[in-house]
Amino acid sequence: MNFKTLFIVLTVLVWVVAITCGVTFAINFDQTPGARKDAPSDWPQGTSIERFAGKPSVVMFAHPRCPCTHASLVELRKVLHQARRPVEATIVLMYPPGAPERWTATDLTAMALEMPGVRILHDLDGRAATRFGAETSGDVMLYSCDGHLLFRGGITQSRGHEGDNPAADSLVGLLNGTSSGMSQAPIFGCPLFDAKKP
């Protein structure tokens, strides 16, 4: 084997290894859940998020600059569309300390504002997120009419992945009273308290 052939073979091998490593890293990143703390088993007292008695409450915590959360909003819209009874739905947008005034003026916020019947709240300094134990964008919690936690987790199968998945199906089942479903699911998204996202 001459030098030129050897060089070509080695170059191809380096590219194959680099591509394999890159793909493996991307898959692992997409499938790695975000951090979570325990959510309160009952609606927390003193939170700025109002709960309306007589309706189940769905709350999603979101980082307005997390690209993964677009898929979470798509899935939430589907879930709420399939709900067969009135639901109080709230999307809580993280607003970190010292952030500029237009911090939440993003495409993600615009998408949330277009969702019918959904309240949009800004969570100054993440106080509400802390009360609910939320640390990852896309964290969804369902509380019953009397304020008991029924579901907590993400409603996508991986980061930024839209499409049918068991967690979203379980949330629909719990809302409609047709299935107990899963009560916990991994959350795929960016850290809520990451103020450095551009």
C-alpha positions as a Markdown table, in Angstrom:
| # | Residue | x | y | z |
|---|---|---|---|---|
| 1 | Met | 0.0 | 0.0 | 0.0 |
| 2 | Asn | 1.5 | 3.3 | -1.1 |
| 3 | Phe | 1.5 | 6.5 | 1.0 |
| 4 | Lys | -1.4 | 8.1 | -1.0 |
| 5 | Thr | -3.6 | 5.1 | -0.5 |
| 6 | Leu | -2.7 | 4.8 | 3.2 |
| 7 | Phe | -3.5 | 8.6 | 3.6 |
| 8 | Ile | -6.9 | 8.1 | 2.0 |
| 9 | Val | -7.8 | 5.1 | 4.2 |
| 10 | Leu | -6.7 | 6.9 | 7.4 |
| 11 | Thr | -8.7 | 10.0 | 6.4 |
| 12 | Val | -11.8 | 7.9 | 5.8 |
| 13 | Leu | -11.3 | 6.1 | 9.1 |
| 14 | Val | -11.0 | 9.5 | 11.0 |
| 15 | Trp | -14.2 | 10.8 | 9.4 |
| 16 | Val | -16.1 | 7.6 | 10.2 |
| 17 | Val | -15.0 | 7.8 | 13.8 |
| 18 | Ala | -15.8 | 11.5 | 14.1 |
| 19 | Ile | -19.3 | 11.0 | 12.5 |
| 20 | Thr | -20.0 | 8.0 | 14.8 |
| 21 | Cys | -19.0 | 9.9 | 17.9 |
| 22 | Gly | -21.1 | 12.9 | 16.8 |
| 23 | Val | -24.2 | 10.9 | 16.1 |
| 24 | Thr | -23.7 | 9.0 | 19.4 |
| 25 | Phe | -23.4 | 12.2 | 21.4 |
| 26 | Ala | -26.5 | 13.7 | 19.7 |
| 27 | Ile | -28.6 | 10.6 | 20.5 |
| 28 | Asn | -27.4 | 10.5 | 24.1 |
| 29 | Phe | -28.1 | 14.2 | 24.5 |
| 30 | Asp | -31.6 | 13.9 | 23.0 |
| 31 | Gln | -32.4 | 10.9 | 25.3 |
| 32 | Thr | -30.9 | 12.4 | 28.5 |
| 33 | Pro | -33.7 | 13.7 | 30.8 |
| 34 | Gly | -33.3 | 17.0 | 32.6 |
| 35 | Ala | -33.0 | 17.6 | 36.3 |
| 36 | Arg | -36.0 | 17.4 | 38.6 |
| 37 | Lys | -37.0 | 17.8 | 42.2 |
| 38 | Asp | -40.0 | 16.3 | 43.9 |
| 39 | Ala | -43.2 | 18.1 | 43.0 |
| 40 | Pro | -45.6 | 18.9 | 45.9 |
| 41 | Ser | -48.3 | 16.2 | 46.2 |
| 42 | Asp | -50.8 | 19.0 | 46.9 |
| 43 | Trp | -51.1 | 22.4 | 45.2 |
| 44 | Pro | -48.6 | 24.5 | 47.1 |
| 45 | Gln | -49.8 | 27.3 | 49.3 |
| 46 | Gly | -48.7 | 30.9 | 48.7 |
| 47 | Thr | -47.8 | 30.3 | 45.0 |
| 48 | Ser | -48.5 | 33.1 | 42.5 |
| 49 | Ile | -50.2 | 30.6 | 40.2 |
| 50 | Glu | -53.9 | 30.6 | 41.0 |
| 51 | Arg | -55.8 | 27.3 | 41.0 |
| 52 | Phe | -59.5 | 27.3 | 40.1 |
| 53 | Ala | -61.5 | 24.9 | 42.2 |
| 54 | Gly | -63.7 | 22.5 | 40.2 |
| 55 | Lys | -61.3 | 22.1 | 37.3 |
| 56 | Pro | -58.2 | 20.0 | 36.9 |
| 57 | Ser | -55.1 | 22.2 | 36.5 |
| 58 | Val | -52.3 | 21.6 | 34.0 |
| 59 | Val | -49.2 | 23.7 | 34.5 |
| 60 | Met | -46.2 | 23.7 | 32.2 |
| 61 | Phe | -43.0 | 25.4 | 33.2 |
| 62 | Ala | -41.0 | 26.7 | 30.2 |
| 63 | His | -37.8 | 28.5 | 29.4 |
| 64 | Pro | -38.8 | 31.0 | 26.7 |
| 65 | Arg | -35.5 | 30.4 | 24.9 |
| 66 | Cys | -35.3 | 26.6 | 25.0 |
| 67 | Pro | -35.5 | 25.2 | 21.4 |
| 68 | Cys | -36.6 | 21.8 | 22.9 |
| 69 | Thr | -39.7 | 23.3 | 24.4 |
| 70 | His | -41.3 | 23.9 | 21.0 |
| 71 | Ala | -42.2 | 20.2 | 20.8 |
| 72 | Ser | -43.5 | 20.3 | 24.4 |
| 73 | Leu | -45.9 | 23.1 | 23.4 |
| 74 | Val | -47.1 | 21.2 | 20.3 |
| 75 | Glu | -47.8 | 18.2 | 22.5 |
| 76 | Leu | -49.5 | 20.3 | 25.2 |
| 77 | Arg | -51.8 | 21.8 | 22.5 |
| 78 | Lys | -52.7 | 18.3 | 21.3 |
| 79 | Val | -53.4 | 17.1 | 24.9 |
| 80 | Leu | -55.7 | 20.1 | 25.7 |
| 81 | His | -57.5 | 19.6 | 22.3 |
| 82 | Gln | -58.3 | 16.0 | 23.4 |
| 83 | Ala | -59.5 | 16.9 | 26.8 |
| 84 | Arg | -63.3 | 16.3 | 27.1 |
| 85 | Arg | -63.9 | 18.4 | 30.1 |
| 86 | Pro | -62.9 | 22.0 | 31.1 |
| 87 | Val | -59.2 | 22.3 | 32.1 |
| 88 | Glu | -57.4 | 25.2 | 33.6 |
| 89 | Ala | -54.1 | 25.3 | 31.7 |
| 90 | Thr | -51.2 | 27.6 | 32.5 |
| 91 | Ile | -47.8 | 28.0 | 30.9 |
| 92 | Val | -45.3 | 29.6 | 33.3 |
| 93 | Leu | -42.4 | 31.3 | 31.5 |
| 94 | Met | -39.1 | 31.7 | 33.4 |
| 95 | Tyr | -37.9 | 35.2 | 33.9 |
| 96 | Pro | -34.4 | 35.2 | 35.4 |
| 97 | Pro | -33.1 | 37.9 | 37.7 |
| 98 | Gly | -31.5 | 40.8 | 35.8 |
| 99 | Ala | -32.9 | 39.7 | 32.4 |
| 100 | Pro | -33.7 | 42.5 | 29.9 |
| 101 | Glu | -37.3 | 43.6 | 29.5 |
| 102 | Arg | -37.7 | 41.7 | 26.2 |
| 103 | Trp | -36.3 | 38.4 | 27.6 |
| 104 | Thr | -39.6 | 36.5 | 27.0 |
| 105 | Ala | -40.2 | 38.1 | 23.6 |
| 106 | Thr | -39.5 | 34.9 | 21.6 |
| 107 | Asp | -41.1 | 32.7 | 19.0 |
| 108 | Leu | -41.8 | 30.2 | 21.9 |
| 109 | Thr | -43.7 | 32.9 | 23.8 |
| 110 | Ala | -45.7 | 33.9 | 20.7 |
| 111 | Met | -46.6 | 30.2 | 20.2 |
| 112 | Ala | -47.8 | 29.9 | 23.8 |
| 113 | Leu | -49.9 | 33.1 | 23.5 |
| 114 | Glu | -51.7 | 31.7 | 20.4 |
| 115 | Met | -52.9 | 28.6 | 22.4 |
| 116 | Pro | -56.6 | 29.1 | 23.1 |
| 117 | Gly | -57.8 | 29.1 | 26.7 |
| 118 | Val | -54.2 | 29.0 | 28.1 |
| 119 | Arg | -53.0 | 31.5 | 30.7 |
| 120 | Ile | -49.4 | 32.8 | 30.3 |
| 121 | Leu | -47.6 | 33.8 | 33.4 |
| 122 | His | -44.1 | 35.2 | 33.8 |
| 123 | Asp | -42.2 | 33.7 | 36.7 |
| 124 | Leu | -40.0 | 36.4 | 38.1 |
| 125 | Asp | -36.7 | 34.9 | 39.4 |
| 126 | Gly | -38.2 | 31.4 | 39.1 |
| 127 | Arg | -40.1 | 31.7 | 42.4 |
| 128 | Ala | -43.1 | 29.7 | 41.2 |
| 129 | Ala | -40.9 | 27.1 | 39.6 |
| 130 | Thr | -39.1 | 26.6 | 42.9 |
| 131 | Arg | -42.4 | 26.1 | 44.8 |
| 132 | Phe | -43.4 | 23.4 | 42.3 |
| 133 | Gly | -39.9 | 21.8 | 42.2 |
| 134 | Ala | -39.5 | 22.5 | 38.5 |
| 135 | Glu | -36.0 | 22.6 | 37.1 |
| 136 | Thr | -36.3 | 21.7 | 33.4 |
| 137 | Ser | -38.2 | 23.4 | 30.6 |
| 138 | Gly | -41.2 | 21.4 | 29.5 |
| 139 | Asp | -42.0 | 20.1 | 33.0 |
| 140 | Val | -45.8 | 19.5 | 33.1 |
| 141 | Met | -47.9 | 18.9 | 36.2 |
| 142 | Leu | -51.6 | 17.8 | 36.4 |
| 143 | Tyr | -53.4 | 18.5 | 39.6 |
| 144 | Ser | -56.9 | 17.2 | 40.3 |
| 145 | Cys | -60.0 | 19.3 | 40.9 |
| 146 | Asp | -59.3 | 19.2 | 44.6 |
| 147 | Gly | -55.6 | 20.0 | 44.2 |
| 148 | His | -53.9 | 16.6 | 44.3 |
| 149 | Leu | -51.0 | 15.8 | 42.0 |
| 150 | Leu | -51.9 | 13.2 | 39.4 |
| 151 | Phe | -49.1 | 13.5 | 36.8 |
| 152 | Arg | -45.7 | 15.1 | 36.6 |
| 153 | Gly | -43.2 | 14.9 | 33.8 |
| 154 | Gly | -42.4 | 15.8 | 30.2 |
| 155 | Ile | -44.8 | 15.0 | 27.4 |
| 156 | Thr | -42.2 | 14.4 | 24.6 |
| 157 | Gln | -40.3 | 11.2 | 23.9 |
| 158 | Ser | -37.0 | 13.0 | 23.7 |
| 159 | Arg | -35.6 | 16.6 | 23.3 |
| 160 | Gly | -37.5 | 18.5 | 20.7 |
| 161 | His | -39.3 | 15.3 | 19.4 |
| 162 | Glu | -42.9 | 15.8 | 18.4 |
| 163 | Gly | -45.3 | 12.9 | 18.0 |
| 164 | Asp | -47.4 | 10.3 | 19.9 |
| 165 | Asn | -45.8 | 9.2 | 23.2 |
| 166 | Pro | -46.9 | 7.3 | 26.3 |
| 167 | Ala | -46.6 | 10.3 | 28.7 |
| 168 | Ala | -48.9 | 12.6 | 26.6 |
| 169 | Asp | -51.3 | 9.7 | 26.2 |
| 170 | Ser | -51.4 | 9.2 | 29.9 |
| 171 | Leu | -52.0 | 12.8 | 30.5 |
| 172 | Val | -55.0 | 12.7 | 28.2 |
| 173 | Gly | -56.3 | 9.6 | 29.9 |
| 174 | Leu | -56.0 | 11.2 | 33.3 |
| 175 | Leu | -57.8 | 14.4 | 32.2 |
| 176 | Asn | -60.6 | 12.4 | 30.6 |
| 177 | Gly | -60.9 | 9.8 | 33.5 |
| 178 | Thr | -60.4 | 7.0 | 31.0 |
| 179 | Ser | -57.1 | 5.7 | 32.3 |
| 180 | Ser | -55.0 | 6.0 | 35.4 |
| 181 | Gly | -51.9 | 6.0 | 33.0 |
| 182 | Met | -48.4 | 6.7 | 34.2 |
| 183 | Ser | -48.0 | 9.3 | 36.9 |
| 184 | Gln | -44.3 | 10.1 | 36.3 |
| 185 | Ala | -42.3 | 10.7 | 33.1 |
| 186 | Pro | -38.8 | 12.0 | 32.3 |
| 187 | Ile | -38.5 | 15.6 | 31.3 |
| 188 | Phe | -36.6 | 16.5 | 28.1 |
| 189 | Gly | -35.6 | 20.2 | 27.9 |
| 190 | Cys | -33.1 | 22.9 | 28.9 |
| 191 | Pro | -32.5 | 23.9 | 32.5 |
| 192 | Leu | -35.1 | 26.4 | 33.6 |
| 193 | Phe | -32.6 | 28.5 | 35.5 |
| 194 | Asp | -30.2 | 28.9 | 32.5 |
| 195 | Ala | -30.1 | 32.7 | 32.1 |
| 196 | Lys | -27.3 | 32.5 | 29.6 |
| 197 | Lys | -29.4 | 31.3 | 26.7 |
| 198 | Pro | -29.2 | 33.9 | 24.0 |
